[in-house]
Amino acid sequence: MENNGVDEVENLKTKFLSAWHNVKYSWVLKSKTSFSRNSPVFLLGKCYHFKAEDDDSVTEACCEASDEDVVMGNVEAFRRDFTSRVWLTYREELPPLPGSNLTSDCGWGCMLRAGQMMLAQALILHFLGRGWTWSEALTLQPLDTETWTTTAAKRLVASLEASLQGYQRPPVSGPLPQVQIQGAAEEADAHLKEVYHHTVVSWFGDSPSAQLGLHRLVRVGLTLGKQAGDWYGPAVMAHILKKAVEESTDPGLAGITAYVSQDCTVYNGDVVDSHRAPGASQSCAGRSDAFFPLNNQTSDSAVSDSRAVIILIPVRLGGEKTNPEYFNLVKSVLSLEYCIGIIGGKPKQACYFVGFQDDSLIYMDPHYCQSFVDVSTSDFPLQPFHCPSPKKIPFSKMDPSCAIGFYSRSVQDYERISKELSKVLQPSVREKYPAFTLMQGHGRDYDLSAGLTPEKREWPFIRNTRKASVIAGDFVLL
């Protein structure tokens, strides 16, 4: 009877916390995000200018549909690009998460959601390319004046499902159908891209069967000592993402893997090895021919012999606060076309950084509570997975602990990336250490536990392994 009593208390506690989080995170009202017309805006390697055609007296304007008559230039292109990124937020009414009675991640899962968003961007790059944008991106309404409640979210999902009854999506459990794109078959091309789009989003569904969903990430976290409801830091998140990608069983994910740097050091040999698919020299009959990236720029033989690699680099950009010396590095990284963003945040809140303007970072915010969406249906709505309203915070408020992500399609691609990163990482006169380094060879070639030698003194953030776990910078997520 005692055990039953304890279980009942735990169930009541879980229900109370879930109800409180739904109230706290379901009501959102924020002011509009302002952008300067006089400075370029960078978004994951793309640059936009919000120049006014005639009026130079106004220095700021909002990047919203209602201001199109004021803001000229590339504002519409920026809106389309930003809204096309996959947006993953708090959810409620979920199937119970592994190892717990929790049915929502409100209040604690923002780093998991930020990691999902960065991983989703890597998959969009892999299958659709950086130039892809969602055809319906500009039809979404800004969130600024909306109140997101459970009831409102249910009504939105119901109306969207009703309007999309005519759209049929193939099941995502097996290989995608082959579509022969010839000549100017734009309709077939657009349809295939939407199939890829739907499938990528479905991998992040909030169900135990979703390849990269919250349940799968929590299950992986259990093996690393993290429970559902715990706070996750960016370094732990990087390892969870790596393991989740490696353990995925969908044929569509067979052509991509992940690598996590060691002590802020990327070992080129390890990345090159990651690119080489297991059994690459064998017959390629087992590969998923039906799910090759649409923007594949290599030959079929190269595709069959290699995998794309998501490179994740946990770093600490200062002590208690981010060192201003690293601001330019963050800007340089977010200006690279193969960058998939940065997971980090501000104190007590994790988010996904995707760009910047002047001295402010642009980010996607997971702190919206939405209702569960069943992505196993053939016509699930995409609108709840895209956000039309960017947010900004000053660089000075950025938490120093974060994880930087890059996407490398092939060994040849990584050779170019490593050369460009080497230039970006050149330290300034006042900067003692770069945020991370690239080293030749493999991690196993270096004994990180040995005492520091003159050569190793140039390595950044070599620290006692026991202390490292303490100062790694896990966020306090409320």
GUFI-795467 format. One record per residue (C-alpha): residue in one letter; residue number from 1; x, y, z. Coordinates in Angstrom, 3 decimals, padded with zeros to 6 digits. Each point is the difference from the previous one (the first is absolute). Example, Ala and Ser with C-alpha at 12.3 -4.5 7.8 and 13.67 -1.06 7.14 Angstrom:
2
SITE  residuo  num         x         y         z
SITE        a    1   012.300  -004.500   007.800
SITE        s    2   001.370   003.440  -000.660
***
This chain:
478
SITE  residuo  num         x         y         z
SITE        m    1   000.000   000.000   000.000
SITE        e    2   002.875   002.359   000.702
SITE        n    3   001.274  -000.304  -003.551
SITE        n    4  -003.468   000.734  -001.346
SITE        g    5  -000.160   003.077   002.206
SITE        v    6   003.378   001.234  -001.241
SITE        d    7  -001.014  -000.591  -003.614
SITE        e    8  -003.232   001.913   000.544
SITE        v    9   001.895   002.943   001.502
SITE        e   10   002.419  -000.008  -002.917
SITE        n   11  -002.871  -000.073  -002.481
SITE        l   12  -001.718   002.909   001.739
SITE        k   13   003.278   001.922   000.099
SITE        t   14   000.546  -000.616  -003.712
SITE        k   15  -003.516   001.142  -000.857
SITE        f   16   000.384   003.137   002.135
SITE        l   17   003.327   000.931  -001.611
SITE        s   18  -001.407  -000.656  -003.468
SITE        a   19  -003.009   002.211   000.701
SITE        w   20   002.197   002.781   001.372
SITE        h   21   002.351  -000.113  -002.974
SITE        n   22  -002.907   000.082  -002.411
SITE        v   23  -001.264   003.183   001.640
SITE        k   24   003.492   001.529   000.156
SITE        y   25   001.113  -000.768  -003.548
SITE        s   26  -003.283  -000.023  -001.929
SITE        w   27  -000.578   003.744   000.292
SITE        v   28   002.516   002.013  -001.949
SITE        l   29  -000.048   003.662  -000.925
SITE        k   30   003.167   001.686  -001.140
SITE        s   31   001.000   003.236  -001.666
SITE        k   32   001.099   000.055  -003.608
SITE        t   33   003.627  -000.608  -000.839
SITE        s   34   001.647   003.018  -001.589
SITE        f   35   002.673  -000.097  -002.686
SITE        s   36   002.212   002.840  -001.185
SITE        r   37  -000.260   000.970  -003.660
SITE        n   38   003.592   001.145  -000.097
SITE        s   39   001.725  -003.257   000.906
SITE        p   40   000.029  -003.378  -001.718
SITE        v   41  -001.788  -002.941   001.603
SITE        f   42   001.685  -003.419  -000.073
SITE        l   43  -002.000  -003.207   000.191
SITE        l   44   001.896  -003.305  -000.119
SITE        g   45   002.440   001.157  -002.651
SITE        k   46  -002.360   002.230  -001.978
SITE        c   47   000.075   003.789   000.060
SITE        y   48  -002.999   002.317  -000.254
SITE        h   49  -000.366   003.788  -000.165
SITE        f   50  -003.118   001.835   001.170
SITE        k   51   000.564   003.230  -001.908
SITE        a   52  -002.799   002.555  -000.332
SITE        e   53  -000.581   001.166  -003.536
SITE        d   54  -000.443   003.721   000.660
SITE        d   55  -000.121   000.745   003.702
SITE        d   56   003.362  -000.093   001.785
SITE        s   57  -001.212   001.854   003.086
SITE        v   58  -001.496  -003.034   001.679
SITE        t   59   002.752  -002.273   001.280
SITE        e   60  -002.027  -002.931   001.268
SITE        a   61  -002.895  -002.023  -001.327
SITE        c   62  -001.618  -003.248   000.945
SITE        c   63   000.491  -003.105  -002.055
SITE        e   64  -003.688  -000.792  -000.278
SITE        a   65  -002.501  -000.281  -002.844
SITE        s   66  -001.834   003.093   001.179
SITE        d   67   003.124   002.105  -000.557
SITE        e   68   000.721  -001.004  -003.584
SITE        d   69  -001.021   003.478  -001.125
SITE        v   70   002.780   001.451   002.173
SITE        v   71   002.808  -002.532  -000.172
SITE        m   72   001.350  -000.603  -003.480
SITE        g   73   002.793  -002.070  -001.490
SITE        n   74   000.323  -003.593   001.122
SITE        v   75  -002.342   000.013   002.978
SITE        e   76  -002.455  -002.351  -001.701
SITE        a   77   002.786  -002.386  -000.940
SITE        f   78   001.212   000.043   003.607
SITE        r   79  -003.491  -000.701   001.321
SITE        r   80  -000.396  -002.901  -002.416
SITE        d   81   003.403  -001.412   000.936
SITE        f   82  -000.457   000.343   003.771
SITE        t   83  -003.525  -001.421   000.010
SITE        s   84   001.150  -003.002  -002.046
SITE        r   85   002.279  -001.180   002.816
SITE        v   86  -001.533  -002.802   002.072
SITE        w   87  -001.319   001.294   003.340
SITE        l   88  -000.373  -002.428   002.904
SITE        t   89  -001.538   001.107   003.271
SITE        y   90  -001.386  -001.202   003.292
SITE        r   91  -002.885  -002.423  -000.426
SITE        e   92  -002.688  -001.350   002.297
SITE        e   93  -002.307  -003.038  -000.043
SITE        l   94   002.881  -002.239  -001.087
SITE        p   95   000.266  -003.743   000.540
SITE        p   96   001.875  -000.499   003.311
SITE        l   97   003.715   000.623  -000.379
SITE        p   98   002.434  -002.892   000.668
SITE        g   99   000.747  -000.619   003.660
SITE        s  100  -002.636   002.446   001.245
SITE        n  101  -003.668   000.941   000.152
SITE        l  102   000.615   003.330  -001.741
SITE        t  103  -002.248   000.794  -002.936
SITE        s  104   001.506   003.420  -000.768
SITE        d  105   003.458   001.526  -000.258
SITE        c  106  -001.148   003.470   001.067
SITE        g  107   002.508   001.663   002.262
SITE        w  108   002.924  -002.372  -000.497
SITE        g  109   000.264  -001.177  -003.616
SITE        c  110   001.124   003.200  -001.741
SITE        m  111   003.573  -001.245  -000.581
SITE        l  112  -001.357  -003.225  -001.477
SITE        r  113  -002.192   002.063  -002.323
SITE        a  114   002.894   002.295  -000.947
SITE        g  115   002.103  -003.065  -000.833
SITE        q  116  -002.818  -001.407  -002.103
SITE        m  117  -000.220   003.254  -001.957
SITE        m  118   003.709  -000.011  -000.782
SITE        l  119  -000.163  -003.639  -001.061
SITE        a  120  -003.036   000.750  -002.170
SITE        q  121   001.957   002.756  -001.754
SITE        a  122   002.778  -002.490  -000.758
SITE        l  123  -002.542  -002.376  -001.545
SITE        i  124  -001.568   002.798  -002.052
SITE        l  125   003.483   000.801  -001.337
SITE        h  126   000.614  -003.679  -000.672
SITE        f  127  -003.191  -000.728  -001.912
SITE        l  128  -001.129   003.363  -001.386
SITE        g  129   002.989   002.346   000.068
SITE        r  130   000.486   003.475   001.447
SITE        g  131  -001.965   001.662  -002.785
SITE        w  132  -003.238  -001.823   000.815
SITE        t  133  -002.915   001.932   001.477
SITE        w  134  -003.487  -001.154   000.891
SITE        s  135  -002.613   001.083  -002.547
SITE        e  136  -002.447   001.003   002.751
SITE        a  137   002.507   001.867   002.178
SITE        l  138  -001.444   003.454  -000.663
SITE        t  139  -003.565  -001.082   000.749
SITE        l  140   000.657  -000.431   003.734
SITE        q  141  -001.179   002.796   002.256
SITE        p  142   002.385   001.640   002.493
SITE        l  143  -000.195  -001.332   003.555
SITE        d  144   000.309   003.430   001.614
SITE        t  145  -003.684   000.625   000.542
SITE        e  146  -001.066  -003.620   000.386
SITE        t  147  -000.860  -001.759   003.224
SITE        w  148   001.076  -003.627  -000.159
SITE        t  149  -002.156  -002.193   002.211
SITE        t  150  -000.713  -003.690  -000.064
SITE        t  151  -003.508   000.605  -001.299
SITE        a  152   001.194   002.435  -002.659
SITE        a  153   002.714  -002.403  -001.124
SITE        k  154  -002.546  -002.811  -000.298
SITE        r  155  -002.285   002.195  -002.088
SITE        l  156   002.930   000.974  -002.243
SITE        v  157   001.066  -003.597  -000.524
SITE        a  158  -003.577  -001.112  -000.670
SITE        s  159  -000.549   002.733  -002.590
SITE        l  160   003.314  -000.711  -001.693
SITE        e  161  -000.701  -003.727  -000.142
SITE        a  162  -003.384   000.707  -001.532
SITE        s  163   001.539   002.232  -002.656
SITE        l  164   002.666  -002.550  -000.850
SITE        q  165  -002.243  -003.041  -000.451
SITE        g  166   000.817  -000.095  -003.691
SITE        y  167   003.748  -000.310   000.564
SITE        q  168   001.275  -003.553   000.272
SITE        r  169   003.494  -000.679   001.324
SITE        p  170   001.636  -003.415  -000.323
SITE        p  171   000.689  -001.842   003.274
SITE        v  172   003.345   000.919   001.557
SITE        s  173   000.877  -003.402   001.416
SITE        g  174   001.634  -001.219  -003.219
SITE        p  175   001.940   001.403  -002.961
SITE        l  176  -001.515   002.950  -001.825
SITE        p  177  -001.393  -000.537  -003.492
SITE        q  178   002.194   000.772  -002.960
SITE        v  179  -001.103   002.951  -002.046
SITE        q  180   001.540   000.503  -003.396
SITE        i  181   000.622   003.687  -000.489
SITE        q  182   000.600   000.817  -003.624
SITE        g  183   000.232   003.283  -001.840
SITE        a  184  -002.321   002.645   001.402
SITE        a  185  -002.138  -002.304   002.174
SITE        e  186  -000.381   002.708   002.645
SITE        e  187  -003.129  -001.506   001.479
SITE        a  188   001.674  -003.355   000.594
SITE        d  189   003.043   001.763   001.429
SITE        a  190  -002.123   002.049   002.397
SITE        h  191  -001.935  -003.096   001.073
SITE        l  192   003.185  -001.937   000.693
SITE        k  193   001.409   002.858   002.069
SITE        e  194  -003.147   000.078   002.101
SITE        v  195   000.284  -003.763   000.521
SITE        y  196   003.536   000.538   001.292
SITE        h  197  -001.180   002.955   002.091
SITE        h  198  -002.812  -002.020   001.609
SITE        t  199   002.297  -002.938   000.623
SITE        v  200   002.716   002.069   001.707
SITE        v  201  -002.595   001.581   002.301
SITE        s  202  -001.543  -003.410   000.749
SITE        w  203   003.343  -001.284   001.296
SITE        f  204  -000.328   002.539   002.848
SITE        g  205  -003.523  -001.005   000.973
SITE        d  206  -000.884  -000.336   003.667
SITE        s  207  -000.588  -003.748   000.054
SITE        p  208   002.146  -002.989   001.045
SITE        s  209   000.335  -001.137  -003.618
SITE        a  210   001.342   003.315  -001.376
SITE        q  211   003.653  -000.415  -001.011
SITE        l  212   001.189   003.288   001.511
SITE        g  213  -002.959   000.917   002.152
SITE        l  214  -000.052   001.085   003.620
SITE        h  215  -000.636  -003.547   001.231
SITE        r  216   003.038  -001.321  -001.866
SITE        l  217   002.226   002.805   001.321
SITE        v  218  -001.180  -000.551   003.568
SITE        r  219   000.670  -003.734  -000.353
SITE        v  220   003.529   000.742  -001.215
SITE        g  221   000.424   002.457   002.870
SITE        l  222  -000.784  -002.768   002.483
SITE        t  223   003.144  -001.810  -001.139
SITE        l  224   001.989   003.157   000.766
SITE        g  225  -001.459   000.433   003.466
SITE        k  226  -002.706   002.528  -000.918
SITE        q  227  -003.646  -000.455   000.962
SITE        a  228  -003.100   001.505  -001.573
SITE        g  229  -000.482   003.284   001.835
SITE        d  230   003.740   000.538   000.564
SITE        w  231   001.886   003.003  -001.332
SITE        y  232   002.115  -000.702  -003.070
SITE        g  233   003.116   001.971  -000.924
SITE        p  234   001.227   000.576  -003.559
SITE        a  235   002.910  -002.463   000.322
SITE        v  236  -002.260  -002.822   001.204
SITE        m  237  -002.491   000.960  -002.712
SITE        a  238   002.673  -000.401  -002.686
SITE        h  239   000.733  -003.560   001.127
SITE        i  240  -003.708  -000.834   000.171
SITE        l  241  -000.477   001.228  -003.580
SITE        k  242   002.994  -002.020  -001.188
SITE        k  243  -001.258  -003.211   001.558
SITE        a  244  -003.570   000.559  -001.218
SITE        v  245   001.176   000.435  -003.596
SITE        e  246   002.258  -003.050   000.215
SITE        e  247  -002.785  -002.174   001.428
SITE        s  248  -002.673   001.088  -002.483
SITE        t  249  -001.458  -002.828  -002.068
SITE        d  250  -001.796   001.866  -002.777
SITE        p  251   001.686  -000.683  -003.378
SITE        g  252  -000.152   003.705  -000.764
SITE        l  253   002.429   000.742   002.824
SITE        a  254   002.549  -002.621  -001.030
SITE        g  255   002.011   002.543  -001.966
SITE        i  256   000.770   002.347   002.874
SITE        t  257   001.819  -000.262   003.335
SITE        a  258   001.308   002.329   002.698
SITE        y  259   003.333   000.852   001.619
SITE        v  260   000.569   001.784   003.329
SITE        s  261   003.313   001.755   000.634
SITE        q  262   002.203  -000.821   002.985
SITE        d  263   001.092   002.757   002.386
SITE        c  264  -000.757   002.700  -002.581
SITE        t  265   002.179  -001.775  -002.558
SITE        v  266  -001.201  -001.357  -003.340
SITE        y  267   002.252  -002.804  -001.218
SITE        n  268   000.025  -000.004  -003.789
SITE        g  269   000.773  -003.709  -000.223
SITE        d  270  -003.035  -000.862   002.111
SITE        v  271  -002.301   002.125  -002.159
SITE        v  272   001.368  -001.593  -003.194
SITE        d  273  -000.548  -003.461   001.515
SITE        s  274  -003.572   000.994   000.873
SITE        h  275  -000.589   000.871  -003.649
SITE        r  276   000.898  -003.534  -001.060
SITE        a  277  -003.076  -002.183   000.136
SITE        p  278   000.407  -003.444   001.557
SITE        g  279   000.470  -002.586  -002.737
SITE        a  280   000.475   002.708  -002.608
SITE        s  281   002.061  -002.299  -002.174
SITE        q  282  -002.804  -002.570  -000.083
SITE        s  283  -002.993  -000.039  -002.280
SITE        c  284  -002.203   003.030   000.427
SITE        a  285  -003.170  -002.042  -000.450
SITE        g  286  -001.039   000.665   003.566
SITE        r  287  -000.048   003.769  -000.254
SITE        s  288  -003.222   001.984  -000.185
SITE        d  289   000.027   001.077  -003.652
SITE        a  290  -003.449   001.411   000.454
SITE        f  291   001.268   002.562   002.473
SITE        f  292   003.026   001.713  -001.560
SITE        p  293   000.317   003.719   000.751
SITE        l  294  -001.595   002.136  -002.706
SITE        n  295   002.973   002.374   000.022
SITE        n  296   002.598  -002.777  -000.361
SITE        q  297   003.108   001.474  -001.598
SITE        t  298   002.094  -003.152  -000.110
SITE        s  299  -000.030  -003.040  -002.199
SITE        d  300  -002.006  -003.121   000.872
SITE        s  301   003.210  -001.854   000.792
SITE        a  302   001.061   002.705   002.440
SITE        v  303  -003.428  -000.062   001.664
SITE        s  304   000.103  -003.771   000.442
SITE        d  305   003.472   000.116   001.552
SITE        s  306  -000.530   002.776   002.540
SITE        r  307  -002.334   001.556   002.522
SITE        a  308  -000.673   003.616   000.824
SITE        v  309   001.194   001.072   003.458
SITE        i  310  -001.600   002.369   002.492
SITE        i  311   002.888   001.557   001.930
SITE        l  312  -000.917   001.107   003.536
SITE        i  313   002.468   002.048   002.034
SITE        p  314  -000.823   000.758   003.662
SITE        v  315   001.880   003.110   001.105
SITE        r  316   000.138   002.475   002.858
SITE        l  317   000.439   003.589  -001.116
SITE        g  318   001.099   001.492   003.299
SITE        g  319  -000.475  -000.370   003.750
SITE        e  320  -003.252   001.010   001.615
SITE        k  321  -000.818   002.199  -002.987
SITE        t  322   000.873  -000.205  -003.675
SITE        n  323   003.323   001.700  -000.706
SITE        p  324  -000.560   002.844  -002.528
SITE        e  325   003.131  -001.204  -001.790
SITE        y  326  -002.071  -002.897  -001.333
SITE        f  327  -002.822   002.093  -001.459
SITE        n  328   001.710   000.332  -003.378
SITE        l  329   000.660  -003.732  -000.077
SITE        v  330  -003.709  -000.718   000.522
SITE        k  331  -000.823   002.435  -002.799
SITE        s  332   002.534  -001.634  -002.313
SITE        v  333  -001.369  -003.466   000.737
SITE        l  334  -003.626   001.006  -000.631
SITE        s  335   001.090   001.574  -003.298
SITE        l  336   001.133  -003.374  -001.395
SITE        e  337  -002.375  -001.813  -002.343
SITE        y  338   000.748  -003.407   001.513
SITE        c  339  -000.668   001.172   003.572
SITE        i  340  -003.177  -001.548   001.445
SITE        g  341  -000.182   002.445   002.885
SITE        i  342   000.867   000.044   003.683
SITE        i  343  -001.885  -001.561   002.901
SITE        g  344   000.417   001.989   003.159
SITE        g  345  -002.059   002.782   001.449
SITE        k  346  -000.148   002.613   002.640
SITE        p  347   000.001  -000.670   003.747
SITE        k  348  -002.906  -002.282   000.956
SITE        q  349  -001.194  -000.372  -003.612
SITE        a  350   001.344  -002.133  -002.844
SITE        c  351  -000.537   000.984  -003.616
SITE        y  352   001.253  -000.559  -003.530
SITE        f  353   002.170   002.785  -001.459
SITE        v  354  -000.293   000.322  -003.783
SITE        g  355   001.348   003.442  -000.873
SITE        f  356   000.841   003.524   001.067
SITE        q  357  -000.225   003.688  -000.771
SITE        d  358   002.488   002.464   001.472
SITE        d  359   000.357  -000.873   003.692
SITE        s  360  -003.053  -002.235   000.286
SITE        l  361  -000.490  -003.699  -000.598
SITE        i  362  -003.056  -001.294  -001.862
SITE        y  363  -001.494  -003.140   001.461
SITE        m  364  -002.894  -002.444  -000.114
SITE        d  365  -001.818  -000.402   003.289
SITE        p  366  -001.284  -003.388   001.241
SITE        h  367  -001.918   001.579   002.904
SITE        y  368  -003.475  -000.330  -001.490
SITE        c  369  -002.313  -002.717   001.267
SITE        q  370  -001.921  -001.638  -002.832
SITE        s  371  -002.165  -003.093  -000.120
SITE        f  372   001.149  -003.397  -001.176
SITE        v  373  -000.123  -000.476  -003.783
SITE        d  374  -000.266  -003.519  -001.371
SITE        v  375   002.619  -000.059  -002.768
SITE        s  376  -000.789  -003.593  -000.923
SITE        t  377  -003.016   001.142  -002.000
SITE        s  378   000.441   000.611  -003.711
SITE        d  379  -001.198   003.589   000.151
SITE        f  380   001.270   001.403   003.297
SITE        p  381   000.248   003.818  -000.039
SITE        l  382   003.416   001.601  -000.456
SITE        q  383  -000.987   003.428   001.303
SITE        p  384   000.602  -000.795   003.710
SITE        f  385   003.597  -000.905  -000.913
SITE        h  386   000.919   003.367  -001.510
SITE        c  387   000.356   003.385   001.684
SITE        p  388  -000.471   003.320  -001.852
SITE        s  389   001.293   002.184   002.848
SITE        p  390   003.760   000.216   000.692
SITE        k  391   001.341   001.127   003.364
SITE        k  392   003.179   001.870   000.900
SITE        i  393   002.216   000.337   003.064
SITE        p  394   003.228   001.965   000.490
SITE        f  395   003.229  -001.983  -000.314
SITE        s  396   000.799   001.081   003.552
SITE        k  397  -002.914  -002.092   001.330
SITE        m  398   001.125  -003.190  -001.731
SITE        d  399   000.926  -002.779   002.430
SITE        p  400   003.662  -001.010  -000.518
SITE        s  401  -000.823  -003.723  -000.235
SITE        c  402  -001.216  -001.034  -003.425
SITE        a  403   000.494  -002.519  -002.799
SITE        i  404   000.791   001.037  -003.573
SITE        g  405  -001.197  -002.132  -002.892
SITE        f  406   001.209  -000.517  -003.572
SITE        y  407  -001.119  -002.217  -002.859
SITE        s  408   002.551  -001.715  -002.237
SITE        r  409  -001.256  -001.966  -003.004
SITE        s  410   003.213  -001.825  -000.926
SITE        v  411   003.728  -000.289   000.673
SITE        q  412   000.638   002.547  -002.735
SITE        d  413  -002.553   002.299   001.597
SITE        y  414   001.684  -000.340   003.387
SITE        e  415   003.402   000.877  -001.477
SITE        r  416  -001.475   003.309  -001.160
SITE        i  417  -001.781   000.552   003.309
SITE        s  418   003.110  -000.666   002.079
SITE        k  419   002.016   002.482  -002.057
SITE        e  420  -002.628   002.701   000.415
SITE        l  421  -000.405  -000.678   003.720
SITE        s  422   003.753   000.177   000.512
SITE        k  423  -000.101   003.577  -001.290
SITE        v  424  -003.012   000.886   002.155
SITE        l  425   001.697  -001.404   003.109
SITE        q  426   003.146   002.110  -000.266
SITE        p  427   000.178   001.686   003.423
SITE        s  428   000.073   003.756   000.351
SITE        v  429   002.864   001.870   001.644
SITE        r  430  -001.698   000.032   003.404
SITE        e  431  -001.576  -003.454  -000.246
SITE        k  432   002.087  -002.731   001.603
SITE        y  433  -001.955  -002.961  -001.296
SITE        p  434  -002.378  -000.697  -002.870
SITE        a  435  -003.402  -001.396   000.978
SITE        f  436   000.981  -003.332  -001.522
SITE        t  437   002.774  -001.398  -002.155
SITE        l  438   000.409  -002.380  -002.902
SITE        m  439   002.740  -002.604   000.351
SITE        q  440   001.479  -002.472  -002.459
SITE        g  441  -000.286  -003.687   000.807
SITE        h  442  -002.352  -001.753   002.398
SITE        g  443  -000.970   000.599   003.606
SITE        r  444   001.508  -003.321   000.974
SITE        d  445   003.411   001.278  -001.148
SITE        y  446   000.075   002.482   002.877
SITE        d  447   000.166  -000.844   003.681
SITE        l  448  -002.288   002.627   001.480
SITE        s  449   000.622  -001.234   003.537
SITE        a  450   003.735   000.679  -000.151
SITE        g  451   001.582   003.124   001.436
SITE        l  452   000.080   003.088  -002.126
SITE        t  453   002.959   000.333  -002.346
SITE        p  454   001.060   003.255  -001.703
SITE        e  455  -001.815  -001.161  -003.134
SITE        k  456  -003.193  -000.818   001.894
SITE        r  457  -000.021   003.373   001.753
SITE        e  458  -001.456   001.442  -003.197
SITE        w  459  -003.047  -002.251   000.215
SITE        p  460  -003.106   001.830   001.245
SITE        f  461  -001.803  -000.896   003.201
SITE        i  462   002.129  -003.015   000.968
SITE        r  463  -001.304  -000.564   003.490
SITE        n  464  -000.226  -002.552   002.758
SITE        t  465  -002.581  -002.579  -001.005
SITE        r  466  -001.629   000.016   003.441
SITE        k  467  -000.342   003.763  -000.019
SITE        a  468  -001.195  -000.056  -003.600
SITE        s  469  -003.240  -001.682   000.986
SITE        v  470  -000.609   002.758   002.527
SITE        i  471   000.755   003.003  -002.194
SITE        a  472  -001.350  -001.430  -003.245
SITE        g  473  -002.826   002.502   000.227
SITE        d  474  -003.272  -001.901   000.188
SITE        f  475  -002.792   002.550  -000.086
SITE        v  476  -002.466   000.584   002.781
SITE        l  477  -003.171  -000.351  -002.047
SITE        l  478  -003.248   001.243   001.477
***
